[in-house]
Amino acid sequence: MLEQPWELNGSVAIRPEPFGALLYDFTTRRLTFLKDPRLVAVVEGLAMAPTVGEALDRAGVPAAERAGFDAALHRLAEQRMITRRTA
Amino acid sequence: MTLAPERPAATGTRLVDHFEHGLDAPICLTWELTYACNLACVHCLSSSGRRDPRELTTEECFGLIEEFESMKVFYVNIGGGEPTVRPDFWEIVDHAVAHNVGVKFSTNGFRITPERAERLARTDYVDVQVSLDGATPEVNDRVRGAGTFDAALRALRHLRDAGMQDTKLSVVCTRENIPQLDRFKEIADEHGAMLRLTRLRPAGRGAEVWNDLHPLPDQQRTIYDWLVAHGEGVLTGDSFFHLAAYGDALPGLNLCGAGRVVCLVDPVGDVYACPFAIHDRFLAGNVRGEGFGSVWRDAPLFRELRSPQTGGACTRCSAYDACRGGCMAAKFFTGLPLDGPDPECVKGNATEALAAVAGGTRPSPSQDHSHSGPVRNAPVPVTIARRPPASPCDESPVGPGRDPLTTG
C-alpha cells in the first residue's frame, strides 16, 4: 500500500472535530472516527500525493510511528473509506 | 449506523471520552416534523396528536436543511407525530436528499402505499422505519390502536415488494412484547428488514403507562442476553446502555449522548437535548431565533451537559464505568435526581428512591398535543389505564385533563 496511490472514496465526506475528524460514507451510511489529527492530514493528503508513503511524509509522520498509521489506513481501506487511485 | 473508531495506535483516550465533551455538530439528530398524528399510542414520547399552529413552514424547513448541510450533519432521523401527514413531507425529504442530508423517517405505515414504496425504493439516502410494538395484533393494537398491526405489516410488504433495502422495523420493548422478541426478528427477516429495539421511556404520554409497561427485572436480563446473542444484527439506537451493568458492553456508544452527540428539533423549532427529553428543563433554544448551529454550539444547557458530570451516588458502584448512571430523561420523568441511578438500574439501586417519589412529585409535562376528542384508531386500554392520582393534589385543577377512554 505504501508504494501505491490512494485517495478518499468519492462517496465519503470528512467533518473536522476537536479530536480529529469523522468520516461518513453516503453509500454505506457508515461512520468512522479518526482520533489523530495527523491521520486526518494523511487521509486528506492522499489524493495529492503520488503514494501513500509520500502522504505520510508530508503529514510529518515519523518512521517509528509508520506501522500504526499503516494499520489504521488498512482498516480504512477494508471499510472502503479510502480506495486505490487508478487514474 | 456503525460507529467504529480508527486510530493509528492506542493513544489511551477512548472515543466516548472525546464524545463527553461534545461534537462540533450532532451525528444523530432527530427532527420531529409535526405533532399531528393519525394515531394516539399510549406511550407516545412527544404526546402527539394535534398539529401545533406554530410548526415550521416549508421554507423554514428548507432553511434548516441547508444549515444541516453546511454543518455536515450527514443524516437526520425524521419523526413526529406521524411525519407523512404533513402535506409537504415528501417535498422536505426531497430537499434534504438534494442537499446531502440523508433521511431516515419513522412512520406507522398507514400512508406507505405500493406507489410510495416504489418511489422510496428508487431514492438513495432515504430509509424507512416502521413502528410496531407487538408481534401479534393483540399485543400491538392495545398500545398503538385498532388496525395498526395490519397497517404496519402492509407497509412492510409494500416496501419489500418494491425492492426497498434496509427497512427498519422499530419496536419499543414493553413488559407485554418482550416474550415476542424472536417473533419480531422473524417478521423483520420475512420482510428483508432490520430489527431495531428501543427502550420504553417514561416521557410524554409514556410517563402515564411506564409503571405498567416497563420491563420487569427478569425481562431486563432477557433483553440484555438477547441483544448480546444477536450482536450487530439488531439495532438499538444505543437505547440499552444502562443494561451494560450486567457485564459486557453492548454494541454502540454506551454513553448518554444528550447535547453532546444527539439532540432533537421539535415541530415548532425548539431544540431539546435528546428525543426523550421534551420538557422545558432540557430546552436549549429555538432554531427560529438564533439558528440551529448557534443553539448547538453555545446554548448554556448544552455547555453544561458537555462539562464533567458528577455521578453522584452512582460513582460508588462497581458498574458505574459501564452504565454511566443510565438515562437522564428516564430519571427526570420518574422524579429521580439526575446524578443518581437510572430508574431501571439493574443493580436495584433506584428501588428506594423510586418508592420515595411515588407520592406524586414527578415533573408535570411542559407540552401536550394529545387529541382532545375521539380518535378513529385509538387504543382502548383495558388494563393499561393512566395511573390513578396518588393524592387529590396530584391532579392539577387547571391542567389539561385527559380521559383515558378517548385519548389513551
Interface residues (C-beta under 8 A of the other chain):
Chain A: A13 R15 P16 E17 P18 F19 L22 Y24 F26 T27 R29 R30 L31 T32 F33 L34 K35 D36 R38 L39 E65 G68 F69 A71 A72 R75 L76 Q79
Chain B: M1 T2 L3 A4 P5 E6 R7 P8 A9 T11 T13 L15 H18 H21 L23 D24 A25 I27 K72 F74 Y75 N100 G102 D124 Y125 D127
